């Protein structure tokens, strides 16, 4: 009589980190980030910043739109305080992403410091892929997996920043600007792919309709108002539909 199969050994944090790192190799966001950060590296070069400053900017700020705001503000002569406030306002959009991701990572009795790295790594690319991949990971492995995912994307971005900085002399300004639009386009496609229920589709559809309308009014907060109005309208329709069911 054959012996019963042994249970699978528990996964180590190092193995989970490796799985997260490996997931970035096949993710479309790696290619999107590479193209985007080539543009950011070229932008930093054109505004006269050093390579060291550009690399540290990617490492510490780790948000494409915020980096564009920081580089263009400081390069245009704005004060450090004004540039810092602009970057903070730009990065507020990431707070709801962190809030949505942390419940998938937290465990009872876990130290809060273990969430610092995943919170820093949370950007559009990492957040979308984490929401898709984390449910398939054991809860005890999710923080290490997220850190691996974030590290892979960050290394891609830093490599592209380095490459774009030295390609700046050969890269046309129009091409540098066009590369910066890869991230929002990829986010749009990933949001559509990950939509599952009516409220998801309504929010996306209303946002696509209202975004150009608010932009046409030349409001300073067109993106914020688009999100608020579209999301609220989608939520109201969703709740009304549930109440009528």
VOLUMKE-117087 format. One record per residue: residue number from 0; residue in one letter; chain; z, y, x of N, C-alpha, C, CB in turn. Coordinates in steps of 0.05 Angstrom, whole numbers, plus 32768, in hexadecimal, padded with zeros to 4 digits. Glycine has a CB too. Layout:
// VOLUMKE-117087
   resi   resn   chain     nz     ny     nx    caz    cay    cax     cz     cy     cx    cbz    cby    cbx
    NUM      a       A      Z      Y      X      Z      Y      X      Z      Y      X      Z      Y      X
...
END
This chain:
// VOLUMKE-117087
   resi   resn   chain     nz     ny     nx    caz    cay    cax     cz     cy     cx    cbz    cby    cbx
      0      x       A   8000   7FE8   8011   8000   8000   8000   8000   8019   8012   8019   8000   7FED
      1      x       A   7FED   802A   800D   7FEB   8042   801F   8001   8056   8019   7FCF   804F   801B
      2      x       A   8009   8064   802D   801E   8078   802B   8014   8090   801B   8028   8082   8046
      3      x       A   8025   809D   800B   801D   80B4   7FFC   8015   80CB   800E   8033   80BE   7FE9
      4      x       A   8001   80DB   8006   7FF7   80F1   8017   800E   8105   801C   7FDF   80FF   800B
      5      x       A   800E   810F   8035   8022   8123   803C   801A   813D   8030   8024   8125   805B
      6      x       A   802E   814D   8028   8028   8168   801D   801C   817A   8032   8041   8175   8011
      7      x       A   800B   818D   802A   7FFF   819F   803D   8015   81B0   804A   7FEA   81B1   802F
      8      x       A   8013   81B4   8065   8027   81C4   8072   8025   81E1   8069   8024   81C2   8090
      9      x       A   803C   81EF   8068   803B   820B   8060   802A   821C   8072   8057   8216   805E
     10      x       A   801C   822E   8066   800A   8240   8076   801B   8254   8085   7FF6   824E   8063
     11      x       A   8013   8259   809E   8021   826D   80AE   8016   8288   80A9   8020   8266   80CC
     12      x       A   8026   829D   80B0   801D   82B8   80AD   8005   82BD   80BF   8034   82CC   80B4
     13      x       A   8004   82B1   80D6   7FEE   82B5   80E8   7FD4   82A9   80DC   7FF3   82A7   8103
     14      x       A   7FD6   8292   80CF   7FBE   8286   80C2   7FB5   8297   80AB   7FC5   826A   80B9
     15      x       A   7FC8   82A2   809C   7FC0   82B4   8085   7FB3   82CD   8090   7FD9   82BB   8074
     16      x       A   7FBE   82D8   80A5   7FB2   82F0   80B2   7F95   82EA   80BB   7FC3   82FA   80CA
     17      x       A   7F92   82D2   80C6   7F77   82CA   80CF   7F63   82C8   80B8   7F78   82B1   80DE
     18      x       A   7F6D   82BD   80A1   7F5C   82BB   808A   7F53   82D6   807F   7F6A   82AB   8073
     19      x       A   7F66   82E9   8080   7F5F   8304   8077   7F4B   8311   808A   7F78   8316   8076
     20      x       A   7F4F   830D   80A4   7F3D   8318   80B8   7F21   830C   80B5   7F47   8314   80D4
     21      x       A   7F20   82F2   80B0   7F07   82E4   80AD   7EF8   82EC   8094   7F0C   82C6   80AC
     22      x       A   7F07   82F4   807F   7EFA   82FC   8066   7EEA   8315   8069   7F0F   8301   8050
     23      x       A   7EF1   8326   807D   7EE1   833E   8081   7EC6   8339   808D   7EF1   8352   8093
     24      x       A   7EC3   8322   809A   7EA9   831C   80A7   7E93   8318   8093   7EAC   8303   80B9
     25      x       A   7E9A   830E   807C   7E85   8308   8067   7E85   831D   8051   7E89   82EC   805C
     26      x       A   7E95   8332   8053   7E97   8346   803E   7E82   835C   8042   7EB4   8352   803E
     27      x       A   7E76   8363   802C   7E62   8379   802D   7E6F   8393   8036   7E55   837C   8012
     28      x       A   7E89   8396   8031   7E97   83AF   8038   7E97   83B3   8057   7EB3   83AF   802E
     29      x       A   7E96   839E   8066   7E95   83A1   8083   7E7C   83B0   808B   7E96   8386   8091
     30      x       A   7E65   83A9   807F   7E4C   83B7   8085   7E4C   83D3   807A   7E34   83A7   8079
     31      x       A   7E58   83D7   8062   7E5A   83F1   8057   7E6B   8404   8068   7E66   83F0   803A
     32      x       A   7E82   83F9   8071   7E94   8409   8082   7E86   8410   809D   7EAE   83FA   8087
     33      x       A   7E77   83FD   80A8   7E6A   8402   80C1   7E57   8419   80BE   7E5C   83E9   80CB
     34      x       A   7E47   8419   80A9   7E34   842F   80A5   7E42   8449   80A0   7E21   8428   808E
     35      x       A   7E57   8448   808F   7E66   8461   8089   7E72   846D   80A1   7E7C   845B   8074
     36      x       A   7E7F   845D   80B2   7E8D   8468   80C9   7E7B   846F   80E0   7EA2   8454   80D2
     37      x       A   7E63   8465   80E0   7E4F   8470   80F3   7E4B   848D   80EC   7E34   8460   80F2
     38      x       A   7E48   8493   80D2   7E45   84AF   80CA   7E5D   84C0   80D1   7E40   84B0   80AC
     39      x       A   7E76   84B5   80CD   7E8E   84C4   80D4   7E90   84C9   80F2   7EA7   84B5   80C9
     40      x       A   7E8A   84B5   8102   7E8A   84B9   811F   7E76   84CE   8127   7E84   849E   812D
     41      x       A   7E5E   84CE   811C   7E4A   84E2   8122   7E53   84FE   8119   7E2F   84DB   8115
     42      x       A   7E61   84FF   8102   7E6B   8519   80F8   7E80   8524   810A   7E76   8515   80DB
     43      x       A   7E92   8513   8114   7EA7   851C   8126   7E9B   8527   8140   7EBB   8505   812C
     44      x       A   7E87   8519   814A   7E79   8522   8162   7E6C   853D   815E   7E64   850D   816B
     45      x       A   7E5E   8541   8148   7E50   855A   8142   7E63   8571   813F   7E3F   8557   8129
     46      x       A   7E7C   856C   8137   7E8F   8582   8134   7E9F   8587   814E   7EA2   857C   811D
     47      x       A   7E99   8578   8162   7EA5   857D   817D   7EBF   856E   8182   7EA9   8599   8180
     48      x       A   7EC6   855A   8172   7EDF   854B   8177   7EDA   8536   818C   7EE9   853E   815D
     49      x       A   7EEF   852E   819A   7EED   851A   81AF   7EEC   84FE   81A3   7F04   851C   81C3
     50      x       A   7EE3   84EB   81B4   7EE2   84CF   81AA   7EFE   84C5   81A4   7ED4   84BD   81BF
     51      x       A   7F11   84CC   81B5   7F2D   84C2   81B1   7F37   84CD   8196   7F3F   84CC   81C8
     52      x       A   7F33   84E6   8191   7F3C   84F2   8178   7F2F   84E4   8160   7F36   8510   8177
     53      x       A   7F15   84DF   8162   7F06   84D2   814D   7F10   84B6   8147   7EE8   84D1   8154
     54      x       A   7F16   84A7   815C   7F21   848C   8159   7F3C   848C   814C   7F21   847D   8174
     55      x       A   7F4E   849E   8155   7F68   84A1   814A   7F67   84A9   812D   7F79   84B4   815A
     56      x       A   7F54   84BA   8126   7F51   84C3   810B   7F4B   84AB   80F8   7F3A   84D8   8109
     57      x       A   7F39   8499   8101   7F33   8482   80F2   7F4B   846F   80F0   7F1C   8473   80FE
     58      x       A   7F5A   846C   8106   7F71   845A   8106   7F87   8464   80F4   7F7B   8457   8122
     59      x       A   7F8D   847E   80F5   7FA4   8489   80E7   7F9E   8491   80CA   7FAF   84A1   80F6
     60      x       A   7F87   849F   80C6   7F81   84A9   80AB   7F76   8492   809B   7F6C   84C0   80AC
     61      x       A   7F63   8483   80A5   7F58   846B   8099   7F4F   846F   807C   7F6C   8454   809A
     62      x       A   7F3F   8484   8078   7F33   8489   805D   7F1B   849B   8062   7F48   8497   804A
     63      x       A   7F03   8490   805D   7EEB   849E   8063   7EE9   84BA   8058   7ED4   848E   8059
     64      x       A   7EEC   84BE   803D   7EEB   84D9   8033   7EFF   84EC   803F   7EEE   84D8   8015
     65      x       A   7F18   84E2   8043   7F2C   84F3   804F   7F25   84FB   806B   7F47   84E5   804F
     66      x       A   7F19   84E9   807A   7F10   84EF   8095   7EFA   8504   8095   7F07   84D6   80A4
     67      x       A   7EE8   8502   8083   7ED3   8516   8081   7EDF   8531   807B   7EBE   850E   806B
     68      x       A   7EF2   8532   8068   7F00   854B   8062   7F0E   8556   807A   7F14   8547   804B
     69      x       A   7F1C   8545   8089   7F2B   854E   80A0   7F19   8558   80B6   7F3C   8537   80AB
     70      x       A   7F04   854A   80BC   7EF1   8552   80D2   7EE3   856B   80CA   7EDD   853B   80D7
     71      x       A   7ED8   856D   80B2   7ECA   8585   80AA   7EDC   859D   80A8   7EBB   8580   8090
     72      x       A   7EF5   8599   809F   7F08   85B0   809C   7F10   85BB   80B7   7F20   85A7   808C
     73      x       A   7F19   85A9   80C9   7F21   85B2   80E3   7F09   85BC   80F3   7F2F   859C   80F3
     74      x       A   7EF2   85AF   80F1   7EDB   85B7   80FF   7ED0   85D2   80F5   7EC5   85A3   80FD
     75      x       A   7ED6   85D8   80DB   7ECD   85F1   80D0   7EE0   8608   80D4   7EC8   85EE   80B3
     76      x       A   7EF6   8603   80E2   7F09   8619   80E8   7F21   861A   80D7   7EFB   8632   80E7
     77      x       A   7F26   8607   80C5   7F3D   8608   80B4   7F56   8602   80C4   7F3B   85F3   809D
     78      x       A   7F6D   860B   80BA   7F86   8606   80C8   7F8E   85E9   80C4   7F9D   8619   80BD
     79      x       A   7FA0   85E0   80D5   7FAA   85C4   80D3   7FB8   85C0   80B8   7FBD   85BD   80EA
     80      x       A   7FC7   85D3   80AF   7FD5   85D1   8096   7FC2   85CE   807F   7FE8   85E9   8091
     81      x       A   7FAD   85DF   807E   7F9A   85DE   8069   7F8B   85C4   8069   7F86   85F6   806B
     82      x       A   7F83   85BB   8081   7F75   85A1   8083   7F87   858A   807A   7F6B   859D   80A0
     83      x       A   7FA1   858C   8081   7FB4   8577   8079   7FB7   8575   805B   7FCE   857B   8086
     84      x       A   7FB9   858C   804E   7FBC   858D   8031   7FA3   8581   8024   7FC1   85AA   8027
     85      x       A   7F8B   8588   802F   7F72   857E   8023   7F70   8560   8026   7F5A   858B   8031
     86      x       A   7F79   8555   803D   7F78   8538   8041   7F8C   852A   802F   7F7F   8532   805F
     87      x       A   7FA3   8536   802B   7FB7   852A   8018   7FAC   8529   7FFC   7FD1   853B   8019
     88      x       A   7F9F   853E   7FF3   7F94   853F   7FD8   7F7E   852A   7FD6   7F89   855B   7FD1
     89      x       A   7F6E   8527   7FEB   7F58   8514   7FEA   7F63   84F7   7FEA   7F46   8517   8003
     90      x       A   7F7A   84F2   7FF7   7F84   84D7   7FF9   7F97   84CF   7FE2   7F93   84D5   8013
     91      x       A   7F9D   84E2   7FD0   7FAE   84DB   7FB9   7FA1   84C4   7FA9   7FB3   84F3   7FA8
     92      x       A   7F87   84C3   7FA9   7F79   84AE   7F9A   7F80   8492   7FA2   7F5A   84B2   7F9C
     93      x       A   7F8A   848F   7FBB   7F92   8475   7FC5   7FAD   846B   7FBA   7F92   8475   7FE3
     94      x       A   7FBD   847E   7FB1   7FD8   8476   7FA7   7FD7   8462   7F90   7FE7   848F   7F9F
     95      x       A   7FC6   8466   7F7C   7FC5   8452   7F66   7FBC   8437   7F71   7FB2   845B   7F50
     96      x       A   7FAB   8437   7F86   7FA3   841D   7F91   7FBA   840E   7F9E   7F8C   8421   7FA6
     97      x       A   7FCB   841D   7FAC   7FE2   8411   7FB9   7FF5   8406   7FA3   7FF1   8425   7FCB
     98      x       A   7FF9   8416   7F8E   800B   840E   7F78   8001   83F5   7F6B   800E   8425   7F64
     99      x       A   7FE7   83F3   7F68   7FDB   83DB   7F5B   7FDC   83C2   7F6D   7FBE   83E0   7F53
    100      x       A   7FDC   83C7   7F87   7FDB   83B0   7F9A   7FF6   83A5   7FA0   7FCD   83B8   7FB4
    101      x       A   800B   83B6   7FA3   8025   83AD   7FAC   8032   8397   7F9B   8037   83C4   7FAE
    102      x       A   802F   8398   7F80   803B   8382   7F70   8030   8367   7F77   8038   8387   7F53
    103      x       A   8018   8366   7F81   800C   834C   7F89   8017   8342   7FA4   7FED   834F   7F8B
    104      x       A   8025   8354   7FB2   802F   834D   7FCD   804D   8349   7FCD   8028   8362   7FE1
    105      x       A   805C   8357   7FBD   8079   8356   7FBE   8084   833C   7FB4   8084   836D   7FAD
    106      x       A   809A   8334   7FC1   80AA   831D   7FB9   80C7   8325   7FB7   80A6   8306   7FCD
    107      x       A   80D7   8317   7FA7   80F3   831D   7FA5   8101   831B   7FC0   8101   830A   7F91
    108      x       A   8111   8330   7FC7   8120   8330   7FDF   8110   8337   7FF8   812C   8316   7FE3
    109      x       A   80F7   833F   7FF5   80E7   8345   800D   80ED   8361   8016   80C9   8343   8006
    110      x       A   80ED   8365   8031   80F2   837F   803D   80DB   8392   8037   80F7   837D   805B
    111      x       A   80E2   83AB   8031   80CD   83BF   802A   80BB   83C5   8042   80D9   83D8   8020
    112      x       A   80C5   83C3   805A   80B5   83CA   8072   809C   83B8   8075   80C6   83C9   808B
    113      x       A   809D   83A0   8069   8086   838E   806B   806E   8399   805B   808E   8373   8062
    114      x       A   8073   83AC   8049   805D   83B6   8039   8050   83CF   8045   8068   83BD   801D
    115      x       A   805B   83D9   805C   8051   83F1   8068   8034   83ED   8072   8063   83FA   807F
    116      x       A   802F   83D7   8080   8014   83D3   808A   7FFF   83CF   8074   8014   83BA   809D
    117      x       A   8005   83BE   805F   7FF1   83BC   8049   7FEC   83D6   803B   7FFA   83A8   8035
    118      x       A   8002   83E7   8039   7FFE   8401   802C   7FEC   8413   803C   8019   840F   8027
    119      x       A   7FEF   8412   8057   7FDE   8422   8068   7FC1   8418   8067   7FE8   8422   8085
    120      x       A   7FBD   83FE   8067   7FA3   83F2   8067   7F94   83F6   804D   7FA4   83D5   806E
    121      x       A   7FA2   83FE   8037   7F96   8400   801D   7F82   8417   801C   7FAB   8403   8007
    122      x       A   7F69   8410   801C   7F53   8423   8017   7F40   8415   8003   7F43   842A   8033
    123      x       A   7F2B   8423   7FFB   7F1A   8418   7FE6   7F10   83FC   7FED   7F02   842A   7FE2
    124      x       A   7F06   83F8   8006   7EFB   83DE   800E   7F10   83C8   800D   7EEF   83E0   802A
    125      x       A   7F27   83CD   801A   7F3C   83B9   801C   7F47   83B3   8000   7F52   83C1   802F
    126      x       A   7F4B   83C8   7FF0   7F57   83C5   7FD6   7F46   83B4   7FC3   7F5C   83E0   7FC9
    127      x       A   7F2C   83B9   7FC2   7F1A   83AA   7FB1   7F1A   838C   7FB9   7EFE   83B5   7FB2
    128      x       A   7F17   8387   7FD3   7F16   836B   7FDC   7F31   835D   7FD9   7F0D   836A   7FF9
    129      x       A   7F47   836C   7FDD   7F62   8360   7FDA   7F67   8358   7FBD   7F78   8374   7FE3
    130      x       A   7F5F   8369   7FAA   7F63   8361   7F8E   7F53   8349   7F87   7F5B   8379   7F7C
    131      x       A   7F3C   8345   7F94   7F2B   832E   7F8E   7F35   8315   7F9B   7F0E   8334   7F97
    132      x       A   7F3F   8317   7FB4   7F46   82FF   7FC3   7F63   82F7   7FC2   7F3E   8304   7FE0
    133      x       A   7F75   830A   7FBD   7F92   8303   7FBF   7F9B   82EE   7FAA   7FA2   831C   7FBA
    134      x       A   7F90   82EE   7F92   7F9A   82D9   7F7F   7F96   82BD   7F89   7F8B   82DC   7F64
    135      x       A   7F83   82B9   7F9B   7F7F   829E   7FA6   7F90   8297   7FBE   7F63   829B   7FAE
    136      x       A   7FA2   82AA   7FC6   7FB4   82A6   7FDD   7FD0   82A1   7FD3   7FB3   82BF   7FF0
    137      x       A   7FDF   828F   7FE1   7FFC   828C   7FDA   800A   82A7   7FDD   8009   8276   7FEB
    138      x       A   801D   82AC   7FCC   802B   82C6   7FCD   8038   82CC   7FE7   8040   82C8   7FB6
    139      x       A   8043   82B7   7FF4   8050   82BB   800E   803D   82C2   8024   8060   82A3   8015
    140      x       A   8023   82BE   8020   800E   82C3   8034   8000   82DE   802F   7FFA   82AD   8036
    141      x       A   8005   82EB   8019   7FF4   8301   8011   7FF6   8319   8023   7FFA   8308   7FF4
    142      x       A   800E   831F   802D   8011   8337   803E   8001   8333   8058   802F   833C   8044
    143      x       A   8005   831B   8064   7FF6   8315   807D   7FD8   8315   8078   7FFF   82FA   8088
    144      x       A   7FCF   830A   8061   7FB3   830A   805A   7FA9   8327   8057   7FAE   82FB   8040
    145      x       A   7FB8   8338   804A   7FB0   8354   8046   7FAE   8362   8061   7FC3   8363   8034
    146      x       A   7FC1   835D   8073   7FC1   836A   808D   7FA9   8361   809D   7FDB   8363   809C
    147      x       A   7FA1   8347   809A   7F89   833E   80A8   7F70   834B   809D   7F87   8320   80A5
    148      x       A   7F6F   834D   8082   7F59   835B   8075   7F56   8378   807E   7F5C   8359   8056
    149      x       A   7F6D   8386   807E   7F6D   83A2   8086   7F65   83A5   80A4   7F88   83AE   8081
    150      x       A   7F70   8393   80B5   7F69   8395   80D1   7F4B   8391   80D6   7F79   8380   80E1
    151      x       A   7F40   837E   80C8   7F23   8379   80CB   7F12   8391   80C4   7F1A   8362   80BB
    152      x       A   7F19   839E   80AD   7F0A   83B6   80A5   7F0F   83CD   80B8   7F12   83BD   8088
    153      x       A   7F28   83D0   80C1   7F2E   83E7   80D3   7F20   83E3   80EE   7F4C   83E9   80D7
    154      x       A   7F1F   83CB   80F8   7F10   83C7   8111   7EF2   83CC   810E   7F14   83AA   811B
    155      x       A   7EE7   83C5   80F7   7ECB   83CB   80F1   7EC7   83E9   80F1   7EC3   83BF   80D6
    156      x       A   7ED9   83F8   80E4   7ED6   8415   80E2   7ED9   8422   80FD   7EEB   8420   80CF
    157      x       A   7EEC   8419   810E   7EF0   8425   8128   7ED8   8420   813A   7F09   841B   8135
    158      x       A   7ECD   8407   8138   7EB4   8401   8148   7E9D   8413   813F   7EAD   83E3   8145
    159      x       A   7E9B   8417   8125   7E85   8428   811B   7E8A   8446   8123   7E83   8426   80FD
    160      x       A   7EA3   844F   8123   7EA9   846A   812B   7EA0   846E   8148   7EC7   8471   8128
    161      x       A   7EA7   845B   8159   7E9E   845C   8175   7E80   845D   8178   7EAA   8444   8185
    162      x       A   7E73   844B   8168   7E55   844A   8169   7E49   8464   815F   7E4B   8432   8159
    163      x       A   7E52   846E   8149   7E47   8486   813D   7E4B   849F   814F   7E53   848C   8122
    164      x       A   7E62   849F   815D   7E68   84B6   816F   7E52   84B8   8185   7E84   84B3   817B
    165      x       A   7E4A   84A1   8190   7E36   84A2   81A5   7E1A   84A1   819B   7E3B   848A   81B7
    166      x       A   7E16   849B   8182   7DFB   849C   8176   7DF5   84B8   816A   7DF8   8487   8160
    167      x       A   7E09   84CA   816A   7E06   84E3   815C   7DEF   84F3   8166   7E20   84F4   815F
    168      x       A   7DE9   84F2   8180   7DD3   8502   818B   7DB8   84F8   8181   7DD4   8501   81A9
    169      x       A   7DB7   84DE   8179   7D9E   84D3   8170   7D9C   84CF   8152   7D9A   84B8   817E
    170      x       A   7DB2   84D3   8144   7DB2   84CE   8127   7DAD   84E8   8118   7DCD   84C2   811F
    171      x       A   7D98   84E9   8108   7D92   8501   80F8   7DA9   8509   80E6   7D78   84FE   80E8
    172      x       A   7DAF   8522   80E2   7DC5   852B   80D1   7DC3   851F   80B4   7DC6   8549   80CF
    173      x       A   7DAA   851D   80AA   7DA7   8512   808F   7DAF   84F5   808E   7D89   8515   8086
    174      x       A   7DA9   84E6   80A3   7DB1   84CA   80A4   7DCF   84C7   80A6   7DA4   84BC   80BC
    175      x       A   7DDC   84D8   80B5   7DF9   84D8   80B7   7E06   84DD   809C   7E03   84ED   80CC
    176      x       A   7DFB   84F1   808E   7E06   84F7   8073   7E02   84E0   8060   7DFA   8510   8068
    177      x       A   7DEA   84D4   8061   7DE3   84BE   804E   7DF6   84A6   8052   7DC6   84B5   8052
    178      x       A   7DFD   84A0   806B   7E0F   848A   8071   7E2A   848D   8063   7E12   8486   808F
    179      x       A   7E33   84A6   8060   7E4D   84AA   8054   7E4E   84A2   8036   7E55   84C7   8057
    180      x       A   7E36   849F   802A   7E36   8498   800D   7E37   847A   8009   7E1D   84A4   8000
    181      x       A   7E37   846A   801F   7E37   844D   801B   7E51   8443   800E   7E33   843F   8036
    182      x       A   7E68   844F   8016   7E81   8446   800B   7E83   844A   7FED   7E98   8455   8019
    183      x       A   7E7E   8463   7FE2   7E7F   8465   7FC5   7E6C   8454   7FB6   7E7B   8482   7FBC
    184      x       A   7E54   844F   7FC2   7E41   843D   7FB5   7E4B   8420   7FB4   7E26   843E   7FC3
    185      x       A   7E57   8418   7FCA   7E62   83FC   7FCB   7E7A   83FA   7FB8   7E6B   83F5   7FE7
    186      x       A   7E8A   840F   7FB6   7EA1   840E   7FA4   7E97   840C   7F87   7EB2   8427   7FA7
    187      x       A   7E82   841A   7F80   7E76   8419   7F65   7E6D   83FD   7F5F   7E5F   842D   7F62
    188      x       A   7E5E   83F0   7F72   7E54   83D6   7F6D   7E6B   83C1   7F6B   7E40   83CE   7F83
    189      x       A   7E7F   83C4   7F7C   7E96   83B1   7F7B   7EA6   83B5   7F61   7EA8   83B6   7F93
    190      x       A   7EA9   83CD   7F58   7EB7   83D2   7F3F   7EA8   83C5   7F27   7EBA   83F0   7F39
    191      x       A   7E8E   83C7   7F27   7E7E   83BA   7F12   7E81   839C   7F14   7E61   83C2   7F14
    192      x       A   7E80   8391   7F2C   7E82   8374   7F30   7E9E   8369   7F27   7E7D   836D   7F4D
    193      x       A   7EB3   8379   7F2C   7ECE   8370   7F25   7ED7   8377   7F09   7EE2   837C   7F39
    194      x       A   7EC6   8384   7EFA   7ECD   838B   7EDE   7ECE   8371   7ECD   7EB8   839F   7ED2
    195      x       A   7EE3   836F   7EBE   7EE6   8356   7EAE   7EE9   835B   7E90   7EFF   8347   7EB8
    196      x       A   7EF5   8371   7E89   7EFB   8376   7E6C   7EEE   8390   7E64   7F1A   8377   7E67
    197      x       A   7EEF   8396   7E49   7EE2   83AD   7E3E   7EEB   83C7   7E4B   7EE6   83AE   7E20
    198      x       A   7F05   83CA   7E50   7F0F   83E4   7E5B   7F03   83E9   7E76   7F2D   83E3   7E5C
    199      x       A   7EFE   83D4   7E86   7EF2   83D8   7EA0   7ED6   83E4   7E9E   7EF1   83BD   7EAF
    200      x       A   7EC6   83D8   7E8C   7EAA   83E1   7E89   7EA9   83FD   7E7C   7E9B   83CD   7E77
    201      x       A   7EBB   8402   7E69   7EBC   841D   7E5D   7EC4   8432   7E71   7ED0   841D   7E45
    202      x       A   7ED8   842D   7E81   7EE0   8440   7E96   7ECA   8447   7EA9   7EF9   8436   7EA5
    203      x       A   7EBC   8432   7EB2   7EA6   8436   7EC5   7E8F   8445   7EB8   7E9C   841B   7ED0
    204      x       A   7E88   843D   7E9F   7E72   844A   7E92   7E77   8467   7E8C   7E6B   843C   7E78
    205      x       A   7E8F   846D   7E81   7E97   8489   7E7B   7E97   8499   7E95   7EB2   848A   7E6D
    206      x       A   7EA1   848D   7EAA   7EA3   849C   7EC4   7E87   84A3   7ECE   7EB2   848B   7ED8
    207      x       A   7E74   8490   7ECC   7E59   8496   7ED5   7E4C   84AC   7EC4   7E48   847C   7ED4
    208      x       A   7E53   84AD   7EAB   7E47   84C2   7E9A   7E54   84DD   7E9E   7E4A   84BA   7E7C
    209      x       A   7E6F   84DD   7EA1   7E7D   84F6   7EA2   7E7D   8502   7EBE   7E99   84F2   7E99
    210      x       A   7E7A   84F1   7ED3   7E7A   84FC   7EEE   7E65   8511   7EF3   7E76   84E5   7F01
    211      x       A   7E4C   850C   7EED   7E37   8521   7EF1   7E3C   8539   7EDF   7E1C   8515   7EEC
    212      x       A   7E47   8534   7EC7   7E4C   854B   7EB5   7E61   855E   7EC0   7E54   8541   7E99
    213      x       A   7E77   8553   7ECA   7E8C   8564   7ED6   7E82   8570   7EF0   7EA5   8553   7EDB
    214      x       A   7E72   8562   7EFF   7E67   856D   7F18   7E55   8585   7F12   7E58   8558   7F28
    215      x       A   7E46   8583   7EFC   7E34   8599   7EF4   7E43   85B2   7EEE   7E23   8591   7EDC
    216      x       A   7E5C   85B0   7EE4   7E6C   85C7   7EDE   7E78   85D4   7EF7   7E83   85BF   7ECB
    217      x       A   7E74   85C7   7F0E   7E7E   85D1   7F28   7E9C   85D6   7F28   7E6F   85EB   7F2F
    218      x       A   7EAA   85C4   7F1A   7EC7   85C5   7F1A   7ED1   85BA   7F34   7ED2   85B4   7F02
    219      x       A   7EE8   85C5   7F3E   7EF3   85BD   7F57   7EFF   85A1   7F55   7F08   85D1   7F61
    220      x       A   7F05   8598   7F3D   7F12   857E   7F39   7F01   856C   7F27   7F2E   8582   7F2C
    221      x       A   7EE7   856D   7F2C   7ED5   855E   7F1B   7EDA   8540   7F1C   7EB8   8564   7F23
    222      x       A   7EDF   8535   7F34   7EE4   8519   7F36   7EFE   8510   7F28   7EE5   8511   7F54
    223      x       A   7F13   8521   7F2B   7F2C   851A   7F1E   7F29   851B   7F00   7F41   852E   7F27
    224      x       A   7F1C   8530   7EF5   7F18   8532   7ED8   7F07   851B   7ECD   7F0C   854D   7ED1
    225      x       A   7EF3   8513   7EDD   7EE2   84FD   7ED4   7EF2   84E4   7ED1   7ECB   84F8   7EE8
    226      x       A   7F03   84DE   7EE5   7F14   84C6   7EE3   7F28   84C7   7ECD   7F22   84C2   7EFD
    227      x       A   7F35   84DE   7EC9   7F49   84E1   7EB4   7F3D   84DE   7E98   7F57   84FC   7EB7
    228      x       A   7F27   84EC   7E93   7F1B   84EB   7E79   7F0F   84CF   7E73   7F06   8501   7E76
    229      x       A   7F00   84C4   7E87   7EF3   84AA   7E83   7F08   8494   7E7F   7EE1   84A4   7E9B
    230      x       A   7F1D   8494   7E90   7F31   8480   7E8E   7F41   8481   7E75   7F44   8481   7EA6
    231      x       A   7F48   849A   7E6C   7F57   849E   7E54   7F47   8495   7E3B   7F60   84BB   7E51
    232      x       A   7F2D   849D   7E3B   7F1C   8495   7E24   7F19   8477   7E23   7F00   84A3   7E27
    233      x       A   7F15   846A   7E3A   7F12   844D   7E3A   7F2C   8440   7E30   7F0B   8443   7E56
    234      x       A   7F43   844A   7E39   7F5D   843F   7E30   7F61   8442   7E12   7F74   844C   7E3F
    235      x       A   7F5A   8459   7E07   7F5E   845D   7DEA   7F4C   844A   7DDA   7F57   847A   7DE3
    236      x       A   7F33   8447   7DE2   7F21   8435   7DD4   7F2B   8418   7DD7   7F04   8437   7DE0
    237      x       A   7F34   8411   7DEE   7F3F   83F6   7DF2   7F57   83F0   7DE0   7F46   83F2   7E10
    238      x       A   7F6A   8403   7DDF   7F81   83FF   7DCE   7F7A   83FF   7DB0   7F96   8415   7DD3
    239      x       A   7F67   8410   7DA8   7F5E   8410   7D8C   7F51   83F6   7D85   7F4A   8427   7D88
    240      x       A   7F41   83EB   7D97   7F33   83D1   7D92   7F48   83BB   7D90   7F1F   83CB   7DA9
    241      x       A   7F5D   83BB   7DA1   7F72   83A7   7D9F   7F81   83A9   7D85   7F85   83A9   7DB6
    242      x       A   7F86   83C2   7D7C   7F95   83C6   7D63   7F85   83BD   7D4B   7F9D   83E4   7D60
    243      x       A   7F6B   83BF   7D4C   7F5A   83B7   7D35   7F54   8399   7D35   7F40   83C6   7D36
    244      x       A   7F59   838C   7D4C   7F53   836F   7D4E   7F67   835E   7D3D   7F54   8365   7D6B
END
